[in-house]
Amino acid sequence: MHPTPLPFGPGQESVWDYPRPPRLERVARRLRVVFAGATVADTVAGYRVLETSHPPTYYLPPGDVADGVLGPPTMAGICEWKGRAVLFDVVAGGHRAPGAAWAYPTPTPDFMAIAGFVAFYAGAMEACFVDDVRVEPQPGGFYGGWITPEIVGPFKGGPGSMGW
């Protein structure tokens, strides 16, 4: 059973209006990731994936990820929409966040624009930002959506949301 979407106001988006299957769209906003006191990724050329019940997941071009911060890729799971993912440890300032970033090296045709682009789990990083707004991680730790004040839930990932 799906929850009741929360009311939203001007300038806000409900995750319950996002599509399934998900949609990929360009983002011209600044996306920034900080870990261990270092900016490990910074771009204005990202993408976001919008899927029903999920806050947006942001993908940053590999050229806008700092050199040397991603460990070697390890095989991860398969997304029914995007294909097979790889995980990366994020390393900076003598610290390591295991499996804190991921990418789709050869995604499905609908998501080919993000081939090799990198997404980060906000909860594993020191901070992630959309423009100058610090994001909150999607609940539960499995999904990688970034929550900002203009995104309204409830969000999949927390207790009791497995069947949404």
DSSP file (Angstrom, degrees, kcal/mol; ACC not computed):
  #  RESIDUE AA STRUCTURE BP1 BP2  ACC     N-H-->O    O-->H-N    N-H-->O    O-->H-N    TCO  KAPPA ALPHA  PHI   PSI    X-CA   Y-CA   Z-CA
    1    1 A M              0   0    0      0, 0.0   162,-0.1     0, 0.0   163,-0.0   0.000 360.0 360.0 360.0 131.9    0.0    0.0    0.0
    2    2 A H        -     0   0    0      1,-0.1   159,-0.0   162,-0.1   162,-0.0  -0.534 360.0-118.6 -82.1 147.1    1.3    3.4   -1.0
    3    3 A P        -     0   0    0      0, 0.0    -1,-0.1     0, 0.0     3,-0.0  -0.257  34.1 -93.0 -76.1 169.8    1.5    6.3    1.5
    4    4 A T        -     0   0    0      1,-0.1   149,-0.0    -2,-0.0     0, 0.0  -0.746  44.8-117.0 -83.2 124.4   -0.3    9.5    1.1
    5    5 A P        -     0   0    0      0, 0.0   148,-0.1     0, 0.0     3,-0.1  -0.324  29.9-115.0 -60.3 142.8    1.9   12.1   -0.6
    6    6 A L        -     0   0    0    147,-2.5   146,-0.1     1,-0.1     2,-0.0  -0.474  36.2 -98.3 -74.5 149.7    2.7   15.1    1.6
    7    7 A P        -     0   0    0      0, 0.0     2,-0.3     0, 0.0    -1,-0.1  -0.352  42.7-161.3 -65.3 150.4    1.3   18.5    0.4
    8    8 A F        -     0   0    0      4,-0.1     3,-0.1    -3,-0.1     6,-0.1  -0.956   3.5-149.9-135.7 156.5    3.7   20.7   -1.5
    9    9 A G    >   -     0   0    0     -2,-0.3     3,-1.9     1,-0.2     0, 0.0  -0.373  45.3 -44.6-113.0-171.4    3.9   24.4   -2.3
   10   10 A P  T 3  S+     0   0    0      0, 0.0    -1,-0.2     0, 0.0     3,-0.1  -0.289 125.7  17.9 -57.7 137.2    5.2   26.7   -5.0
   11   11 A G  T 3  S+     0   0    0      1,-0.3     2,-0.3    -3,-0.1     0, 0.0   0.492 104.6 110.2  79.4   3.1    8.7   25.7   -6.1
   12   12 A Q    <   -     0   0    0     -3,-1.9     2,-0.4   139,-0.0    -1,-0.3  -0.760  53.8-149.4-109.3 158.4    8.5   22.3   -4.6
   13   13 A E  E     -a  151   0A   0    137,-3.5   139,-3.1    -2,-0.3     2,-0.5  -0.976   9.8-139.0-124.5 138.7    8.3   18.8   -6.3
   14   14 A S  E >   -a  152   0A   0     -2,-0.4     3,-2.0   137,-0.2     4,-0.3  -0.839   9.3-143.8 -94.2 131.6    6.5   15.7   -5.0
   15   15 A V  G >  S+     0   0    0    137,-2.5    38,-1.6    -2,-0.5     3,-0.7   0.676 100.7  69.1 -65.5 -14.3    8.4   12.5   -5.5
   16   16 A W  G 3  S+     0   0    0    136,-0.3    -1,-0.3     1,-0.2    36,-0.1   0.545  93.7  55.7 -81.9  -7.1    5.0   11.0   -6.1
   17   17 A D  G <  S+     0   0    0     -3,-2.0    -1,-0.2    34,-0.1    -2,-0.2   0.463  85.9 103.2 -96.9  -5.1    4.8   13.0   -9.4
   18   18 A Y  S <  S-     0   0    0     -3,-0.7    33,-0.1    -4,-0.3    34,-0.1  -0.440  76.3-109.2 -73.7 153.4    8.0   11.4  -10.6
   19   19 A P        -     0   0    0      0, 0.0    33,-1.7     0, 0.0     4,-0.2  -0.307  18.5-121.2 -84.8 165.5    7.6    8.6  -13.2
   20   20 A R  S    S+     0   0    0     31,-0.2    31,-0.1     2,-0.1     3,-0.0  -0.904 104.9  46.3-140.7 116.7    8.1    4.9  -13.2
   21   21 A P  S    S-     0   0    0      0, 0.0    -1,-0.1     0, 0.0    29,-0.0   0.466 117.8-108.6 -63.2 159.4   10.1    3.8  -15.1
   22   22 A P        -     0   0    0      0, 0.0     2,-0.4     0, 0.0    29,-0.2  -0.120  25.5-132.5 -67.4 161.1   12.5    6.6  -14.0
   23   23 A R  E     -B   50   0B   0     27,-2.4    27,-2.9    -4,-0.2     2,-0.5  -0.901   8.0-144.4-114.5 142.3   13.4    9.7  -16.1
   24   24 A L  E     +B   49   0B   0     -2,-0.4     2,-0.3    25,-0.2    25,-0.2  -0.898  24.9 173.9-104.3 132.1   16.9   11.1  -16.7
   25   25 A E  E     -B   48   0B   0     23,-2.5    23,-2.7    -2,-0.5    -2,-0.0  -0.999  32.5-108.8-142.4 147.5   17.3   14.8  -16.9
   26   26 A R  E     -B   47   0B   0     -2,-0.3     2,-0.4    21,-0.2    21,-0.3  -0.319  27.9-153.6 -64.2 149.1   20.1   17.3  -17.2
   27   27 A V  E     -B   46   0B   0     19,-2.6    19,-0.8     2,-0.1     4,-0.1  -0.989  16.8-176.5-129.8 122.3   20.9   19.5  -14.2
   28   28 A A        +     0   0    0     -2,-0.4    -1,-0.1    17,-0.2     2,-0.1   0.463  55.8 106.1 -93.9  -2.5   22.6   22.9  -14.6
   29   29 A R  S    S-     0   0    0      1,-0.1    17,-0.4    17,-0.1     2,-0.4  -0.372  83.9 -96.4 -74.2 156.1   22.7   23.4  -10.8
   30   30 A R        -     0   0    0     14,-0.1   101,-4.0    15,-0.1     2,-0.5  -0.607  38.1-166.0 -76.4 129.1   26.0   23.1   -9.0
   31   31 A L  E     +DE  43 130C   0     12,-2.8    12,-2.4    -2,-0.4     2,-0.4  -0.969  11.1 178.0-115.5 128.1   26.5   19.7   -7.4
   32   32 A R  E     -DE  42 129C   0     97,-2.1    97,-2.9    -2,-0.5     2,-0.4  -0.996  14.9-163.9-138.9 139.2   29.3   19.4   -4.9
   33   33 A V  E     -DE  41 128C   0      8,-2.6     7,-2.1    -2,-0.4     8,-1.3  -0.986   6.8-168.1-125.2 129.2   30.6   16.5   -2.7
   34   34 A V  E     +DE  39 127C   0     93,-3.3    93,-1.9    -2,-0.4    92,-1.4  -0.960   9.8 170.9-120.0 133.5   32.9   17.0    0.3
   35   35 A F  E >   -D   38   0C   0      3,-2.8     3,-2.1    -2,-0.4    90,-0.1  -0.986  68.2  -7.8-143.4 131.2   34.7   14.2    2.1
   36   36 A A  T 3  S-     0   0    0     -2,-0.3     3,-0.1     1,-0.3    59,-0.1   0.855 129.5 -53.5  53.4  40.2   37.4   14.4    4.8
   37   37 A G  T 3  S+     0   0    0      1,-0.2     2,-0.4    55,-0.0    -1,-0.3   0.440 118.3 105.6  80.7  -0.4   37.6   18.2    4.4
   38   38 A A  E <  S-D   35   0C   0     -3,-2.1    -3,-2.8    54,-0.0     2,-0.8  -0.890  74.1-123.0-115.6 142.9   38.2   18.0    0.6
   39   39 A T  E     +D   34   0C   0     -2,-0.4    -5,-0.3    -5,-0.2     3,-0.1  -0.754  32.3 177.6 -78.1 112.7   35.9   18.7   -2.3
   40   40 A V  E     +     0   0C   0     -7,-2.1    26,-2.9    -2,-0.8     2,-0.3   0.625  65.3  16.6 -95.9 -15.7   36.0   15.4   -4.1
   41   41 A A  E     +DF  33  65C   0     -8,-1.3    -8,-2.6    24,-0.3     2,-0.3  -0.966  59.7 169.1-156.5 142.4   33.5   16.3   -6.9
   42   42 A D  E     +D   32   0C   0     22,-2.2     2,-0.3    -2,-0.3   -10,-0.2  -0.902  16.6 148.8-157.6 121.5   32.2   19.6   -8.2
   43   43 A T  E     -D   31   0C   0    -12,-2.4   -12,-2.8    -2,-0.3     3,-0.1  -0.981  41.8-163.8-151.7 160.0   30.1   20.2  -11.4
   44   44 A V  S    S+     0   0    0     -2,-0.3   -14,-0.1   -14,-0.2    -1,-0.1  -0.004  90.2  72.7-124.7  21.1   27.4   22.2  -13.1
   45   45 A A  S    S+     0   0    0    -14,-0.1   -17,-0.2    16,-0.1   -15,-0.1  -0.187  71.4 127.6-128.0  39.0   27.1   19.4  -15.8
   46   46 A G  E     -B   27   0B   0    -19,-0.8   -19,-2.6   -17,-0.4     2,-0.3  -0.218  45.7-138.1 -90.3-179.2   25.3   16.7  -13.9
   47   47 A Y  E     -BC  26  59B   0     12,-2.1    12,-2.6   -21,-0.3     2,-0.4  -0.904   8.5-150.2-129.0 159.8   22.2   14.6  -14.4
   48   48 A R  E     -BC  25  58B   0    -23,-2.7   -23,-2.5    -2,-0.3     2,-0.5  -0.994   7.5-143.4-131.7 146.6   19.5   13.5  -12.0
   49   49 A V  E     -BC  24  57B   0      8,-2.4     8,-1.7    -2,-0.4     2,-0.5  -0.926  15.2-159.7-106.2 127.8   17.3   10.4  -12.1
   50   50 A L  E     +B   23   0B   0    -27,-2.9   -27,-2.4    -2,-0.5     2,-0.4  -0.939  17.5 166.7-112.6 123.2   13.7   10.9  -11.0
   51   51 A E    >   -     0   0    0     -2,-0.5     3,-2.5     3,-0.5   -31,-0.2  -0.998  45.6 -86.2-138.8 139.7   11.7    7.9   -9.9
   52   52 A T  T 3  S+     0   0    0    -33,-1.7   -36,-0.2    -2,-0.4   -37,-0.1  -0.116 112.1   6.1 -44.5 130.1    8.4    7.6   -8.1
   53   53 A S  T 3  S+     0   0    0    -38,-1.6   103,-3.3     1,-0.2    -1,-0.3   0.352 110.3 101.4  77.2  -0.8    8.8    7.7   -4.3
   54   54 A H  S <  S-     0   0    0     -3,-2.5    -3,-0.5   -39,-0.4    -1,-0.2  -0.910  71.8-125.1-114.3 137.9   12.6    8.5   -4.5
   55   55 A P        -     0   0    0      0, 0.0    92,-0.1     0, 0.0    89,-0.1  -0.431  57.1 -73.9 -66.3 158.9   14.3   11.8   -4.0
   56   56 A P        -     0   0    0      0, 0.0    90,-3.1     0, 0.0     2,-0.5  -0.199  40.3-143.7 -57.9 142.9   16.6   12.6   -7.1
   57   57 A T  E     -C   49   0B   0     -8,-1.7    -8,-2.4    88,-0.3     2,-0.4  -0.951  19.1-145.3-104.9 127.3   19.8   10.7   -7.5
   58   58 A Y  E     -C   48   0B   0     -2,-0.5     2,-0.4    86,-0.4    62,-0.4  -0.765  10.0-161.7-101.0 137.8   22.5   12.9   -8.9
   59   59 A Y  E     -C   47   0B   0    -12,-2.6   -12,-2.1    -2,-0.4    60,-0.2  -0.976   7.3-159.0-120.4 127.9   25.2   11.7  -11.3
   60   60 A L  B     -H  118   0D   0     58,-3.0    58,-3.1    -2,-0.4   -14,-0.1  -0.842  27.7-103.0-109.7 141.1   28.4   13.8  -11.8
   61   61 A P    >   -     0   0    0      0, 0.0     3,-2.2     0, 0.0     4,-0.1  -0.332  28.1-125.0 -62.3 141.0   30.7   13.6  -14.9
   62   62 A P  G >  S+     0   0    0      0, 0.0     3,-1.5     0, 0.0    55,-0.1   0.808 109.4  62.6 -58.9 -29.4   33.9   11.6  -14.1
   63   63 A G  G 3  S+     0   0    0      1,-0.3     4,-0.1   -22,-0.0    54,-0.0   0.650 100.1  54.8 -69.6 -13.8   36.0   14.5  -15.3
   64   64 A D  G <  S+     0   0    0     -3,-2.2   -22,-2.2     2,-0.1     2,-0.5   0.237  88.1  92.5-103.4  11.4   34.5   16.6  -12.4
   65   65 A V  B <  S-F   41   0C   0     -3,-1.5   -24,-0.3   -24,-0.2     3,-0.1  -0.911  90.2-104.8-101.4 131.6   35.5   14.1   -9.7
   66   66 A A    >   -     0   0    0    -26,-2.9     3,-1.4    -2,-0.5     4,-0.3  -0.201  42.0 -96.9 -57.9 143.1   39.0   14.8   -8.2
   67   67 A D  T 3  S+     0   0    0      1,-0.2    -1,-0.1     2,-0.1    -4,-0.0  -0.340 103.0  12.2 -60.0 136.3   41.8   12.6   -9.3
   68   68 A G  T 3  S+     0   0    0      2,-0.1    -1,-0.2    -3,-0.1    -2,-0.1   0.447  92.8 105.7  82.0   0.9   42.6    9.7   -7.0
   69   69 A V    <   +     0   0    0     -3,-1.4    22,-2.9   -29,-0.1     2,-0.5   0.686  65.6  72.5 -89.3 -15.9   39.5    9.9   -4.8
   70   70 A L  B    S-I   90   0D   0     -4,-0.3    20,-0.2    20,-0.2    -2,-0.1  -0.860  73.6-144.8-101.8 127.7   37.8    6.8   -6.3
   71   71 A G        -     0   0    0     18,-2.8     3,-0.1    -2,-0.5    -2,-0.1  -0.155  47.3 -61.2 -72.5 178.5   39.2    3.4   -5.5
   72   72 A P        -     0   0    0      0, 0.0    17,-0.4     0, 0.0    -1,-0.2  -0.319  65.1-102.0 -60.7 144.2   39.1    0.6   -8.1
   73   73 A P        -     0   0    0      0, 0.0     2,-0.4     0, 0.0    15,-0.2  -0.409  35.0-164.6 -70.0 143.9   35.6   -0.4   -9.1
   74   74 A T  E     -J   87   0D   0     13,-2.1    13,-2.9    -2,-0.1     2,-0.0  -0.961  31.9 -96.1-124.0 147.4   34.0   -3.5   -7.7
   75   75 A M  E     +J   86   0D   0     -2,-0.4    11,-0.2    11,-0.2     2,-0.2  -0.326  47.6 174.9 -64.0 139.8   30.9   -5.2   -9.1
   76   76 A A  E     -     0   0D   0      9,-2.3    -1,-0.1     1,-0.3    10,-0.0  -0.388  34.1 -57.1-123.9-156.3   27.7   -4.3   -7.5
   77   77 A G  E     -     0   0D   0     -2,-0.2     8,-2.7     7,-0.1     2,-0.4   0.017  48.6-103.5 -81.0-172.2   24.0   -5.1   -8.2
   78   78 A I  E     -J   84   0D   0      6,-0.2     2,-0.5     4,-0.0     6,-0.2  -0.962  19.7-148.6-118.4 131.9   21.8   -4.6  -11.2
   79   79 A C  E  >  -J   83   0D   0      4,-3.2     4,-2.1    -2,-0.4     0, 0.0  -0.855  16.3-137.2 -95.3 132.5   19.2   -1.9  -11.6
   80   80 A E  T  4 S+     0   0    0     -2,-0.5    -1,-0.1     1,-0.2     4,-0.1   0.747 103.2  34.6 -61.9 -21.2   16.2   -3.0  -13.7
   81   81 A W  T  4 S+     0   0    0      2,-0.1    -1,-0.2    27,-0.0    29,-0.2   0.804 128.4  29.2-101.2 -37.2   16.3    0.4  -15.4
   82   82 A K  T  4 S-     0   0    0      1,-0.3    26,-1.4    25,-0.1     2,-0.3   0.677  97.7-131.2-104.5 -20.1   19.9    1.4  -15.6
   83   83 A G  E  <  -J   79   0D   0     -4,-2.1    -4,-3.2    24,-0.2     2,-0.3  -0.732  55.7  -3.4 107.0-156.1   21.8   -1.9  -15.8
   84   84 A R  E     -J   78   0D   0     22,-0.4    22,-0.4    -2,-0.3     2,-0.2  -0.616  65.0-155.6 -83.9 131.3   24.8   -3.3  -13.9
   85   85 A A  E     -     0   0D   0     -8,-2.7    -9,-2.3    -2,-0.3     2,-0.4  -0.662   6.6-149.6-103.0 158.1   26.5   -0.9  -11.4
   86   86 A V  E     -JK  75 103D   0     17,-2.5    17,-2.0    -2,-0.2     2,-0.3  -0.956  14.5-140.9-120.9 148.1   30.0   -0.7  -10.0
   87   87 A L  E     -JK  74 102D   0    -13,-2.9   -13,-2.1    -2,-0.4     2,-0.4  -0.763  12.5-162.5-105.4 153.1   30.9    0.6   -6.5
   88   88 A F  E     - K   0 101D   0     13,-2.9    13,-1.7    -2,-0.3    12,-0.6  -0.992  18.3-130.0-131.3 141.9   33.8    2.7   -5.5
   89   89 A D  E     -     0   0D   0    -17,-0.4   -18,-2.8    -2,-0.4     2,-0.5  -0.655  27.2-134.9 -75.5 148.2   35.4    3.4   -2.2
   90   90 A V  E     -IK  70  97D   0      7,-2.1     7,-2.8    -2,-0.3     2,-0.4  -0.944  24.5-172.0-108.0 128.6   35.9    7.2   -1.7
   91   91 A V  E     + K   0  96D   0    -22,-2.9     2,-0.3    -2,-0.5     5,-0.2  -0.977  18.2 138.6-127.9 127.5   39.4    8.1   -0.4
   92   92 A A  E >   + K   0  95D   0      3,-2.1     3,-2.6    -2,-0.4    -2,-0.0  -0.952  64.0   7.5-162.5 146.9   40.5   11.6    0.8
   93   93 A G  T 3  S-     0   0    0      1,-0.3     3,-0.1    -2,-0.3   -57,-0.0   0.787 128.8 -55.1  53.4  33.6   42.6   13.1    3.6
   94   94 A G  T 3  S+     0   0    0      1,-0.3     2,-0.3     0, 0.0    -1,-0.3   0.568 116.1 112.3  77.7   8.1   43.6    9.7    4.9
   95   95 A H  E <   -K   92   0D   0     -3,-2.6    -3,-2.1   -60,-0.1     2,-0.4  -0.833  49.2-158.5-114.3 153.3   40.0    8.5    5.2
   96   96 A R  E     -K   91   0D   0     -2,-0.3    -5,-0.2    -5,-0.2   -60,-0.0  -0.998   8.7-164.9-132.9 132.1   38.1    5.9    3.3
   97   97 A A  E >   -K   90   0D   0     -7,-2.8    -7,-2.1    -2,-0.4     3,-1.3  -0.923  28.0-137.1-113.3 101.5   34.3    5.5    2.8
   98   98 A P  E 3  S-     0   0D   0      0, 0.0    -9,-0.2     0, 0.0   -10,-0.0  -0.337  78.4  -7.1 -64.2 133.5   33.8    1.9    1.5
   99   99 A G  E 3  S+     0   0D   0      1,-0.1   -10,-0.3    -2,-0.1    25,-0.0   0.778  88.3 139.2  58.4  30.9   31.3    1.6   -1.4
  100  100 A A  E <   +     0   0D   0     -3,-1.3    21,-2.8   -12,-0.6     2,-0.3   0.489  61.2  39.7 -89.8  -3.1   30.3    5.3   -1.0
  101  101 A A  E     -KL  88 120D   0    -13,-1.7   -13,-2.9    19,-0.2     2,-0.3  -0.962  64.1-176.3-140.1 158.0   30.0    6.0   -4.8
  102  102 A W  E     -KL  87 119D   0     17,-2.2    17,-2.8    -2,-0.3     2,-0.3  -0.967   4.2-174.6-150.2 165.6   28.8    4.1   -7.8
  103  103 A A  E     -KL  86 118D   0    -17,-2.0   -17,-2.5    -2,-0.3    15,-0.1  -0.958  27.8-125.9-153.0 166.7   28.5    4.3  -11.6
  104  104 A Y  B     -m  115   0E   0     10,-0.5    12,-1.5    13,-0.5    13,-0.3  -0.902  21.6-173.2-117.9  96.8   27.0    2.5  -14.6
  105  105 A P  S    S+     0   0    0      0, 0.0    -1,-0.1     0, 0.0   -20,-0.1   0.879  86.0  15.7 -61.0 -38.8   29.9    1.9  -17.0
  106  106 A T  S    S-     0   0    0    -22,-0.4   -22,-0.4     9,-0.1     6,-0.1  -0.654  88.4-178.0-134.5  77.0   27.6    0.5  -19.7
  107  107 A P        -     0   0    0      0, 0.0   -24,-0.2     0, 0.0   -25,-0.1  -0.104  37.4 -79.3 -72.1 173.0   24.0    1.5  -18.8
  108  108 A T    >   -     0   0    0    -26,-1.4     3,-1.9   -27,-0.1     4,-0.2  -0.230  53.7 -95.9 -63.8 161.1   20.9    0.6  -20.7
  109  109 A P  G >  S+     0   0    0      0, 0.0     3,-1.2     0, 0.0     4,-0.2   0.840 123.1  57.2 -53.2 -38.7   20.1    2.7  -23.8
  110  110 A D  G 3  S+     0   0    0      1,-0.2   -86,-0.2   -29,-0.2     3,-0.2   0.709 115.7  37.3 -66.7 -17.8   17.7    5.1  -22.0
  111  111 A F  G X  S+     0   0    0     -3,-1.9     3,-2.0   -30,-0.2    -1,-0.2   0.149  76.8 116.7-119.0  17.4   20.5    6.0  -19.5
  112  112 A M  G X   +     0   0    0     -3,-1.2     3,-1.8     1,-0.3    -1,-0.1   0.773  65.2  72.2 -58.8 -26.7   23.5    6.0  -21.9
  113  113 A A  G 3  S+     0   0    0      1,-0.3    -1,-0.3    -4,-0.2    -2,-0.1   0.756  98.5  48.3 -61.9 -23.5   24.0    9.7  -21.2
  114  114 A I  G X  S+     0   0    0     -3,-2.0     3,-2.0     2,-0.1   -10,-0.5   0.181  75.3 145.0-103.7  18.4   25.3    8.8  -17.7
  115  115 A A  B <  S+m  104   0E   0     -3,-1.8     3,-0.1     1,-0.3    -9,-0.1  -0.389  82.8   0.4 -56.0 120.2   27.7    6.1  -18.7
  116  116 A G  T 3  S+     0   0    0    -12,-1.5    -1,-0.3     1,-0.3    -2,-0.1   0.313  97.2 137.8  80.9  -8.9   30.7    6.4  -16.3
  117  117 A F    <   -     0   0    0     -3,-2.0   -13,-0.5   -13,-0.3     2,-0.4  -0.370  49.5-128.0 -67.1 152.9   29.1    9.3  -14.4
  118  118 A V  E     -HL  60 103D   0    -58,-3.1   -58,-3.0   -15,-0.1     2,-0.3  -0.881  19.4-166.4-114.9 133.2   29.5    8.9  -10.6
  119  119 A A  E     - L   0 102D   0    -17,-2.8   -17,-2.2    -2,-0.4     2,-0.4  -0.868  11.9-150.0-111.5 150.5   26.8    9.1   -7.9
  120  120 A F  E     - L   0 101D   0    -62,-0.4     2,-0.7    -2,-0.3   -19,-0.2  -0.956  18.3-122.8-124.5 138.7   27.6    9.5   -4.2
  121  121 A Y    >>  -     0   0    0    -21,-2.8     3,-1.2    -2,-0.4     4,-0.7  -0.715  22.6-152.6 -74.3 114.3   25.8    8.3   -1.1
  122  122 A A  G >4 S+     0   0    0     -2,-0.7     3,-0.9     1,-0.3    -1,-0.2   0.850  90.9  60.0 -60.1 -35.8   25.3   11.6    0.8
  123  123 A G  G 34 S+     0   0    0      1,-0.2    -1,-0.3    15,-0.1    -2,-0.0   0.731 104.3  49.8 -67.0 -21.7   25.2    9.8    4.2
  124  124 A A  G <4 S+     0   0    0     -3,-1.2    -1,-0.2   -24,-0.2     2,-0.2   0.571 102.8  75.0 -90.9 -11.1   28.7    8.5    3.7
  125  125 A M  S << S-     0   0    0     -3,-0.9   -90,-0.2    -4,-0.7     3,-0.2  -0.564  86.6-120.1 -98.1 163.1   30.2   11.9    2.7
  126  126 A E  S    S-     0   0    0    -92,-1.4     2,-0.3     1,-0.3   -91,-0.2   0.914  92.5 -22.3 -64.9 -42.7   30.9   14.8    5.0
  127  127 A A  E     -E   34   0C   0    -93,-1.9   -93,-3.3     2,-0.0     2,-0.4  -0.947  54.4-158.9-165.8 147.5   28.5   16.9    3.0
  128  128 A C  E     -E   33   0C   0      7,-0.3     7,-2.8    -2,-0.3     2,-0.4  -0.979  18.3-162.0-128.6 145.6   26.8   17.0   -0.4
  129  129 A F  E     -EG  32 134C   0    -97,-2.9   -97,-2.1    -2,-0.4     2,-0.5  -0.969  23.3-158.6-133.3 142.8   25.3   20.2   -1.9
  130  130 A V  E >  S-EG  31 133C   0      3,-2.3     3,-2.2    -2,-0.4     2,-0.3  -0.989  89.0 -38.4-112.2 115.2   22.8   21.2   -4.6
  131  131 A D  T 3  S-     0   0    0   -101,-4.0   -99,-0.1    -2,-0.5    -2,-0.0  -0.545 125.9 -33.7  55.5-125.8   23.8   24.8   -5.3
  132  132 A D  T 3  S+     0   0    0     -2,-0.3     2,-0.6    -3,-0.1    -1,-0.3   0.236 114.7 109.3-104.7  14.7   24.6   25.9   -1.7
  133  133 A V  E <   -G  130   0C   0     -3,-2.2    -3,-2.3     1,-0.0     2,-0.3  -0.808  67.4-133.1 -95.4 122.3   21.9   23.8    0.0
  134  134 A R  E     -G  129   0C   0     -2,-0.6    -5,-0.2    -5,-0.2     2,-0.1  -0.571  26.8-136.5 -72.7 131.3   23.3   20.9    2.0
  135  135 A V        -     0   0    0     -7,-2.8    -7,-0.3    -2,-0.3    13,-0.2  -0.458   1.9-135.7 -88.3 159.9   21.3   17.7    1.2
  136  136 A E  E     -N  147   0F   0     11,-2.4    11,-3.1    -2,-0.1   -14,-0.1  -0.903  31.8-110.7-105.8 143.2   20.0   15.0    3.5
  137  137 A P  E     -N  146   0F   0      0, 0.0     9,-0.2     0, 0.0     3,-0.1  -0.415  35.6 -97.9 -72.8 150.3   20.5   11.4    2.5
  138  138 A Q    >   -     0   0    0      7,-1.9     3,-1.0     5,-0.1   -15,-0.1  -0.426  54.9 -96.9 -59.8 139.0   17.6    9.3    1.4
  139  139 A P  T 3  S+     0   0    0      0, 0.0     4,-0.4     0, 0.0     3,-0.3  -0.165  98.7  31.9 -60.0 153.1   16.4    7.2    4.4
  140  140 A G  T 3  S-     0   0    0      1,-0.2    17,-0.1     2,-0.1    18,-0.1   0.074  95.1-110.6  95.3 -22.5   17.6    3.6    4.9
  141  141 A G  S <  S+     0   0    0     -3,-1.0    -1,-0.2     2,-0.2    17,-0.1   0.326  98.4  88.0  83.3 -10.2   21.1    3.6    3.4
  142  142 A F  S    S+     0   0    0     -3,-0.3     2,-0.2    15,-0.2    -2,-0.1   0.903  82.4  52.9 -88.0 -45.8   20.2    1.4    0.3
  143  143 A Y  S    S-     0   0    0     -4,-0.4    -2,-0.2    13,-0.1    -5,-0.1  -0.517  72.7-142.5 -90.2 159.2   19.2    4.1   -2.1
  144  144 A G        +     0   0    0     -2,-0.2   -86,-0.4   -23,-0.1   -24,-0.2   0.046  43.6 142.4-114.2  27.0   21.3    7.2   -3.0
  145  145 A G        -     0   0    0    -88,-0.2    -7,-1.9    -6,-0.1     2,-0.5  -0.296  43.0-135.7 -69.3 153.7   18.8   10.0   -3.4
  146  146 A W  E     -N  137   0F   0    -90,-3.1     2,-0.5    -9,-0.2    -1,-0.1  -0.948  14.4-149.7-111.2 125.1   19.6   13.5   -2.2
  147  147 A I  E     +N  136   0F   0    -11,-3.1   -11,-2.4    -2,-0.5     5,-0.0  -0.844  19.8 172.0-100.4 126.1   16.8   15.4   -0.3
  148  148 A T    >   -     0   0    0     -2,-0.5     3,-2.3   -13,-0.2   -13,-0.1  -0.826  49.4 -96.4-122.5 165.1   16.6   19.2   -0.5
  149  149 A P  T 3  S+     0   0    0      0, 0.0   -14,-0.0     0, 0.0    -2,-0.0   0.737 120.8  58.9 -58.4 -23.5   13.9   21.5    0.8
  150  150 A E  T 3  S+     0   0    0   -138,-0.1  -137,-3.5  -142,-0.1     2,-0.5   0.519  90.4  83.7 -85.0  -0.9   12.1   21.6   -2.6
  151  151 A I  E <   -a   13   0A   0     -3,-2.3     2,-0.4  -139,-0.2  -137,-0.2  -0.895  64.1-165.3-104.9 126.0   11.6   17.8   -2.7
  152  152 A V  E     +a   14   0A   0   -139,-3.1  -137,-2.5    -2,-0.5  -136,-0.3  -0.907  22.6 123.2-117.5 138.0    8.6   16.5   -0.8
  153  153 A G        -     0   0    0     -2,-0.4  -147,-2.5  -139,-0.2     2,-0.2   0.168  69.1-124.5-101.5-144.3    7.9   12.9    0.2
  154  154 A P        -     0   0    0      0, 0.0     2,-0.4     0, 0.0    -2,-0.1   0.414  61.6-144.7 -68.5 158.3    7.4   10.6    1.9
  155  155 A F    >   -     0   0    0     -2,-0.2     3,-0.8  -101,-0.0  -101,-0.2  -0.803   7.9-117.9-108.6 139.6   10.5    8.9    0.6
  156  156 A K  T 3  S+     0   0    0   -103,-3.3   -13,-0.1    -2,-0.4     6,-0.1  -0.430  89.0  61.2 -66.3 145.9   11.1    5.2   -0.1
  157  157 A G  T 3  S+     0   0    0      1,-0.5    -1,-0.2    -2,-0.1   -15,-0.2  -0.017  77.5  98.0 127.4 -29.0   13.9    3.7    2.0
  158  158 A G  S X  S-     0   0    0     -3,-0.8     3,-1.8     1,-0.2    -1,-0.5  -0.220  90.0 -57.2 -82.1 176.6   12.7    4.1    5.5
  159  159 A P  T 3  S+     0   0    0      0, 0.0    -1,-0.2     0, 0.0   -19,-0.0  -0.255 124.3  16.2 -55.4 136.6   11.0    1.5    7.7
  160  160 A G  T 3  S+     0   0    0     -3,-0.1     3,-0.2     1,-0.1    -2,-0.1   0.479  98.6  99.6  82.1   3.5    7.8    0.1    6.2
  161  161 A S    X   +     0   0    0     -3,-1.8     3,-1.9     1,-0.2    -3,-0.1   0.408  43.8 103.3-102.9   3.6    8.5    1.4    2.7
  162  162 A M  T 3  S+     0   0    0      1,-0.3    -1,-0.2    -4,-0.2    -6,-0.0   0.842  82.1  48.8 -56.6 -37.0    9.9   -1.8    1.1
  163  163 A G  T 3         0   0    0     -3,-0.2    -1,-0.3     1,-0.2    -2,-0.1   0.378 360.0 360.0 -87.4   5.2    6.6   -2.5   -0.8
  164  164 A W    <         0   0    0     -3,-1.9    -1,-0.2  -111,-0.0    -2,-0.1   0.522 360.0 360.0 -71.5 360.0    6.2    0.9   -2.3
